[in-house]
Amino acid sequence: MKKILVADDEMAIRLLYSEELKEEGYEVYVAANGQEALEVVDKIPLDLVILDIKMPEMDGIEALRQIKEKRPDLPVLLSTAYGEYKQDFATWASDEYLVKSSDLDDLKAAVRRHLRE
């Protein structure tokens, strides 16, 4: 079973993504900020990470940088409510940039694409 980390400061988003991805057959871990995300990355052999950009303590861009330093081959999808970050050079290290939507079809398709299932 593929392991996915969902890192988002909004509990409702963590719950929604977690439930939807579990229904798709994935094992899902959650983190409320970038620091928690790094702790999970260090402990669990993940297959994919979904990161929010705007989070307290450590934002998704800094978490992305540190994750890619530790595990360059680990796919990281940035998921944000703010489309303007796509122009930020620091986000280009991500494997995909998704704008949050109530329709999770794009997210699920991106997950499948990066996990090659």
KAJOZI-V634944 format. One record per pair of residues at least 6 apart in sequence whose C-alpha atoms are under 7 Angstrom apart, sorted by the first residue. I is the first residue (numbers start at 1). GAP is how many residues later the second one is. If there is no record, write none. Layout:
BEGIN
I	GAP
I	GAP
END
This chain:
BEGIN
1	25
1	26
2	24
2	25
2	45
3	23
3	24
3	25
3	43
3	44
3	45
4	22
4	23
4	24
4	25
4	42
4	43
4	44
4	45
5	23
5	24
5	25
5	43
5	44
5	45
6	8
6	23
6	24
6	25
6	43
6	44
6	45
7	23
7	24
7	25
7	26
7	27
7	30
7	43
7	44
7	45
8	6
8	23
8	24
8	25
8	43
8	44
8	47
9	23
9	24
9	46
14	16
18	10
22	6
31	6
33	22
33	23
33	24
33	25
33	26
34	21
34	24
34	25
34	26
34	29
35	22
35	23
38	25
38	29
47	27
48	26
48	27
48	28
49	26
49	27
49	28
50	26
50	27
50	28
50	29
51	9
51	26
51	27
51	28
52	8
52	26
52	27
52	28
53	6
53	7
53	8
53	25
53	26
53	27
54	6
61	29
61	30
75	20
75	39
76	18
76	19
77	17
77	18
77	19
77	20
78	16
78	18
78	19
78	20
79	18
79	19
79	20
79	21
80	18
80	19
80	20
81	18
81	19
82	17
83	16
86	11
END
